[in-house]
């Protein structure tokens, strides 16, 4: 079997991705997480909290829920079905911090959990903070005269 024949054989054996199904599942899972966040926001508003406290409280609760579900092994199952729909919201960020920490806990708290916790989330934080600084500087430059 030459290289071209093998390439054709391999292409026939590789399963075709189901893009439409994946998009629908991502939309449903991501939307469900957002609905859950909106319910939390509405409940916090009913307690009489102002906008800043509601935003902070909602974020804290969603991070806790994402971390908790990761800890008991449920969030990974949700992510298998929902893909990017589970990875994009703040719960996905919590998952990306807790998962490596749990994986490396056998190496100890310092060299395992603490050292490996930000393997995935670290670059996101670095580029997110760096981008916000650049945008802030540009905002100051272009709005200084107003």
N, C-alpha and C positions, 0 to 999 in steps of 0.2 A: 504494500500500500504506500503510495507516494504522499507527499505533503498535501497536495490539493485534494486527493481522495479522503485523506484523514480529516482535513478541515471540513469537507462536506458531511462526513460521517458524524463528526463532533457537533456540527450545527443542527443536524437532525435529532441528536440525543439530548441537547440542552433544552430544558422546558421553556416554553414561551412565557414571558412575564404577562401577568394579568393587570395591565395598567388601569383599566376602567374600574375594576373591582377594588384595587388598592386605593384609588382616588376616593371612591365612595366610602370605604371604611375609614380612611384618614379624615374625611369630612365629618363622618358620624362621631368618631371618637373625639376629635378635636372640638367639635360642636358641643358634645356632651360635657366635656371638661369646662368649656366656656359657660354653658348653662349652669353648671354647678357653681362656678365662680360668681355668676350673676345672682344666683339664689343667696349665696353668702353675703354679697354686697347689699342686697335688699334687706336681709335680716339685720345686718349691722346698722343700716339706716334706720330701721324700726326701733333700734335701741337708742336712737337719738345722737349717734356719733356724727361728727362733721366729716367733710369730704376726705380730708387727709387721713384721718383715723380709719375711715372705712377702707380706703385704698391700702393702707398699711396692714390693717387687720385681714383683709381679703388675701393679700399676698402671703402673710404669715400662715394663715390657715391652709392655703393651697400648697405651700411648701411642706407643711407638716403632713398633710394628707398624702402628697406624692412620696415623701420620705417613708411614711408609715407603710403605704402600699408596696413600696420597694422592699422594705424590711421583711414583710411577710410573703414576698414573692408574687404578689398580684400584679404589680405595675408592669413587670416584664411580660406577662401574658397579655395585658392590655396593649403594650407596645408591639407585640408580635402581630396583633390584628390591626391596630390603628396606624402603625408606622409613623410617618411624620406628624400625623394628627395627635399622637401622644408625646412626640419629642419636642414640638414647638412650644407649647404653653409652659408656664413657670413650673408646673409639676414635672415636666421633662427635665428641666434644669435640676430640680431636687433629685430626680432619679439618677442623673449623670454624676452627682456628687456622692450619693449614698451607695450606689452599686460598686464602684471601686473600693470604697472604704470597707464594705462588707467582704469583698473578695480577698482583700489583703489583711484582714483582721488577725489571721493566724500568725502573721509576721510581727505582731505586737502593735501597741498603740502609737509608738513614735515612728518606727520605720515602716510599719504597715499602713495603718489607718491614716495617720496624719500626713505621711509622705506621699501616699498614693491617692488621697481623696480628690485632689484637683487635677488628676491626669487628664480627664476629659474636659472638666469645667474650667480649668486654668486658662487655656488659650482663649476661651470665650470671654472670660473676665478681662484678660489683658487687652484684647482687641476691642471689647465693648467700652472699657474705661478710656483707652487711647482714642477711640473714635469720638467719645463724648467730649473729651478735652479739645480735640481739633474742632468739633462743631461749636463748642463754647467760645473758642478763640475767634473763629470766623464770625459768629454772632456778635461778639463785642466789636470786632473791626468794622463790620458793615452796618451796625446800628448805633455806633458811637455818636454820630451827628444828629440823631433824632431825639 
